[in-house]
Amino acid sequence: MVGKRLLVLSLCALLSAVAVFPAAAQTVELTLWHHWTAHRSEYVQQLLDAFMAEHPNIKVQHQVAPTGGAQDRLTTMILSGAAPELVMVSSGYAFPFMIQGGFYPLDEFIARDGIDLGMFIPADIAGFQLFGETYALPVTSGAAWTNLLFYNRDMLADVGLADTGPEDWEQWREAALRMTRVADDGTLLAAGSNIPSMMQAVAWTGSVPWSDDWRTAQVNTPQMQSTVSFLLDMLEDMYGTYSVHNNFLVSAVTRFQNQELGLWFINNSAFGFANAFNFRWGARLAPVNRNYADAKPIGFASGTWAYAIPATIDPNKLEAAGTLLKWLTTQEETGGWFTRVQSRPSPVIAFNTHPDYRLNNPYWDVVIHAAAHDIIAPPGVGEALGAVHTRIMNGTVQPHQGLDDAQRAVQQALDDYWAAVGQ
């Protein structure tokens, strides 16, 4: 707590002494810290080369870092005052940086430059906002992250089913069981479906495990109880145990590519693998549980990446960093191109209508529709539910006890959130 207070006090002192994005009078050197590994790093370099050609007084280098341990490394850099001028941050862990004053608030800059935040998918920008202030601008979308289904059309047709994928849970179960193949010695040869998390699946009943105001946990509900029962039955019928499921799907993309997995609940990044599929494939919204009148394929935008300016930035570099931030995130020929070349959705709504998306992807409209059903989850809730999901699927706790545990854990996460924001 002492460290947190010292950080907040030091950052408040800095921010009060700095004008919003003072003009850069001479050459400024910036560093962009990001996680775009492999060929994506080359895309970043292309963008930065174009930026520097357009802004000759700003020189930018980039540092590539793995995603593992990124939150801890970013915390260390900010606390030490050694953070790069522009950093990549996930919506999954942005909250502590915002609440502790680790990022520079962008609202005056946004207003000055006329950036319309309505350009962004609401669930993508919301993960970087707190108390009406915005602390980062998204660069890739977390839409279609938990409510998207890829399916093997050939495998479906081979078992006598429509090759359009399941629309509801009854069709999901039938397709999954028909496509599961086991050798005479009991070896699993092909699985009909992977098992999504209970948080992910319960949303397809139209229910989420918290109240609209984020005050009250709503985990142990009829919707969640039936969801857990359904997932356990599917797990037993296809895999037997959760360890078999996890071992079989160590590389789910490889299983899907090898036609050893018929239905694959995966996020939007899977479109980047589509060119390697040597079979007829499809993508659709997640199936819904028609036992509930309000059922719809709700998703959680949980993988949005954004760029932020650390609050410890040198005041003389602030204007240049803001210019780079805007250039990378709000322009179609830069931010739009970066997501499009990866076949991933943009957090900017209009950029997703670019015709190039549909050149090799006849299912691009599915992403657009999935985004329309996306919301964000309160901080800490996903981790709490994920831990209980694993225990229930592993059989280390009975479902009723697990859901009681989850109810308490989610309530604690909600209480912690409101305590952190001081309300």
N, C-alpha and C positions, 0 to 999 in steps of 0.2 A: 504494500500500500504506500510506503514511504517513497519507493522508487517511482510509483505511478504519479504521486503528487509532485515530486520533483520534476518529472517529465512535463507534466501539465503546466507547472509554474514557469519552467524555462521556455516552453513553447509559447505560452501566453505573452511572455516578455518579448520574445522575438516578433510575434505577430503584431503586437501593439506598436513596435518600432518600425515596421516595414510598410511602406505604401503598397497598394495593390498593383503588382506587376509594373514597377518603374521601368522606363524605357532603357533598353540596352544601347549604350553609346559606342561600344567597341566590340571587337571579336569576343565571343563568349564560348566557352567549352562546356559541353554537357555530356552526361553519361546516362544512357537508358539501360535499366536493369530489368531483364525479362526472362521468361522461361520457354521461349520459342526455339526448341532444340532442333537438331538435324537440318533438313532442307528449309524449315521455316525460318531459321536464322538467316539464310540467304535472302528470303523475302524481306526480312527486317532491314538488311543492308541495302537492298534496292530502294526501299522507302527512304532510308536515311540519306542515301546518295542524292535522291531527287529533292529531298528537303534542303540539303546543304546547297544544292545548285540554285534553289529558289531563294535561300536565305544565306548568302555568302558570309555574313558576319557571325553565323552560328555554326560551330563545329561539334558534331555529335559522334561519340563512339558508343558501342553497346556491349554489355556484359551478359552472357548467357548463363543461367543458373538452373539446376534441376528443381523440380517442384517439391521434392522431399525436403522437409525442414524449412521451407521458404518463410513461413510465418516467424519462426524463431530467428532466422538470419536477418529478416527485415527489422524485427524488433531490436536486435543487437546493433544494426547499422544506424537506426534512428537514435537510439539511446547514446551511442558513441559520437553522434554528430557527423558520421562518415557516410551517410546514405547518398546514393546517386541522386541526381536532380529529378529524374522521372523513374518511377518504379511500378512494376506490375503487381497487382493484388487481386486475390479472388474474393468473390462475394461471400465465400464460405468463412473467411476470417477477417473481413474488413472491419467488423463492428468494434473490436477492441482498439484498433488504431483510431477510429473516429471518436470513440468515447473518451480516449486518453489524450487526444490532441496531437496525434502523430502525423496527421495529414493536413496540408494547407487547405482551408475552405475556399472553394472556387466560385462562390456565388457572385461576388462583385465582378470578377473576371467574366463570368458567364453573361451577366447583365451588360457589361461594357461592350462585349463583342457580339451581343445579340444572338447568343446560342439558345435555340429553342429546345428545352429539355423534352418537349413533347415529341421530338423526332425519335426518341428512344422507346423501345419496348418497355412498358411500365415496370415489369418484373425485373428487367435488367438494370435499370437506373436506380430502382428503389433500394437495392442492396448496398448502395453507396451514399445513402442519404440518412441524415439524423437531425431531428429538431428543425426540419425545414431547410437544412443546409446540405450542399452536395460536396463530396470530398474526392470523387474520382469520376472519370468518364469511361464507360465501357468500350472495349475494343472487340471482344467476341461475345456472342450471346450464349446465355445459359438456357434459352428457350428450347423446348423439345428435348429436355434432359431426362425427364422421368416419365414421360407419357408417350413415348415413341416405340413402335414395334417394327422390327425388320423380320421378314419371313421369306422362306424358300418356296417359291411357287412350284418348282418341280417336285419337291418332297410332298407338298400338299396334294398335288395332282396324282402322284403315285399311290396315295392311300385313298383315292376316290373323293377328295374334298375340293371345294372351290378354291381356286388359286388366288383369291383376293384377301386371304387372312381372316382371322376370327374377329367378329364384331362384339361379341359378348363372352362372358365367362363360360357358359355352356359350350360354345364353339371352341373356345380356348382349350378347355379340358379335353374335348373330343380329339381335336387336332394334335395336341401334345401327346396323348396316349397312343394314338394311331401311328405317329411318326417315330416313337421310341422303339428301338431295336436292340435286342439282347441276344448274345451268342448262346449256344447250348451249354457252355461252361459258366454262364452267368455274367460274362463280360459285357459291359455296356458298349454297344457299337454306335448308337446314335440316340440322342436325346431330343424329345419333341419340343422342349422349352426349358429355358433357364428359369430360376425362381426369383422374382423381384422381391424387394424388401416389403415388409408389411406396411411401412409408411407410404411407400410408392403405390402399392396395390389398393390400400383402403381409400385412397383419393379417387379411385375409379368407381367407387360407390357413390361419389358426390360428397363424401365426408372427410374432414381433416381433423387431426387429433388436438385441436385447440380452438378456443372461441375466437370470434372475429376480432375482438379487442385485444387478443394475446394475453388475457388475464387468467384464463381458466383452462386447465387440461381437460380434454375430452377423449381419452384413450380407450377406456374399457366400455365401449359402446357395442350395440348389436352389429353395427357395420364392421368394427374391428374384430369382433369375435368370429364372425362368419368369414372374414378375410383370412385370419390366421388358420382357421379350420380348413379352408379351401387350399391354402398354400401347403399345409402339412400333408394333406391327402395327395396333392400333386407330387410333392417331394417323395413320399413313400412309394407311390405307384411308378414313378420314373427312375428314381435313383436309389431308393432304399434308405439312405442316410445322407445327412448334410455334408459329411466329409467326402462321400463319393461325388456329390454334386460339385463341391469346390475343387476337388482334384481333377474331375473331368473337364471343368471349365477354367482351368488355370490360364489358358489362352482361348477365351471364348471366340475371338475373331478368327482364330485358326480353325476351330471347330465349325464355325459357320461357313468359312471359305471351303472347307473340306466336305461340306454337306453332311456333317455329323451333328448339327444342331438346326432344328427346323424353325423355331420361333425364338427370336433374340430380342429381349428388352434391353435396349442400349440407347445411349444419348446421341445427339446429332453429329458427333464426330465420326460416327460409322459411315456417313456418306463419303468420307475421304477414302474409305477402303473399297467403295462400290466398284471401281474399275477393275478390281482384282477378282470379282465374283464371276466364275465361269458357269453360271447357271442363271435361270430366270429368278429374279428376286423382286421383292416389293417392300413398301413401307407404308404404315398406316398409324392412326392414333391407337392408343392402347385400348383393349376391349373393356367394356363397362359391365358392371353387375346389374342386370336388369331387374333383380329382386327389389331394387330401390328406385323409386320414381324420380329422384333427383340425380341419378347416376350420370356422370359425365367424365370425360378423361382429363381430370385436373392434373396438372403437373407442377413441379417445384423448380423454379429457375435457380439451380444450385451450382452451376458451373460457369457463371459469368466472370470473365476476366476484364480488368480495367487498368488504366494508368492513373497514378496519383502523384502529387508533388509532396515530398516529405516537408513537414513544417520547419525542419532545421535547415532548409535550403539557404545558400548564400543569397542575400537580398539582391545582389548585382546580377544574379542569374535567373531571377524569378520571371522576368518578362520573357526571356528566351525559352524557358521551360514551359510557360503557358502557351507560347506560340507553337512549340512542338506538340504539346498535348492536344491542342485543338486540331492541328494538321493531321495527326495520326488517327483521330477518332471521329471527326465530323464531316470529312470530305469523301465523296463517293470514289474519287480516283485514287484515294490513299487507303482510308479505313475500309471502304467498301470493297476495293480490290483485294485487300489482305484477307478478308474472310471468304470472298468469292473464289480465290485461287485455291483455297483449302476445302472448298465445297461445304463450308460451314455457314450458318446463318449469321447475319450481322445484327448487332443490337439496335441499329438504325432501321426503323420500319421500312422506309422507302427503298433502302439499298437492296432489300430482299426481293424486290420486283425486277431486278436486272435480268434481261433475257438470257444471259450466259448461264445462269443457274439451271436453266431447263435444257441446256444443250445435251447433257449426259444424265440428267436426273428427271425422269418423268414424274417423280413423287415429291417435287419440291413444294407443292402446295400443302402437303401434309405438315411440313415444318411451319408454314404460315398459320395453319389452323391450330397446331399444337401450342404455338406462342399465345394464341388468343385465350387459351385455357390455363395459362401459367400464373402462379402466384409465388410469393416468397414465404419461407418458413422462418419462424422466430429463431434467433441465435441459440445454439445449444440443443435444440429439440431433435435435430437429425441424429446427432451423436447419441443422445439418450435412447431414442427408439432403435437405432442400429444395434446398440449393445444388447438390448433385450431381444431383438429379432434373432440374433445369433444364438442366444441361449435357448430360445424356444425351438428353433430349427435343429439345434444340436441335441435337444432332449434333456438338457441339464436343468430345465425348469418346466413345470407343467404350464400349459397356456394360460389358465386362470391366474396362477401366481405371477407369471411373466407379465400379464397385462396389468395386474395390480402394481407390480414393480414399475412398469412403464408409466402408469398414471402418476405415481409419486415422482418419478424422475423428470417427466415433462413439466409437472407443476413446479418442481424446483428450478428447472431451466427458465421457465417463465418468470418466476419470482426473482431469480438472479438477474434477468434482463431488466426488470423494472427497478430493481435496487441499483443496478449500474447506471441507469439513466436518471436516477434520482426522482422517480415518480411513483 
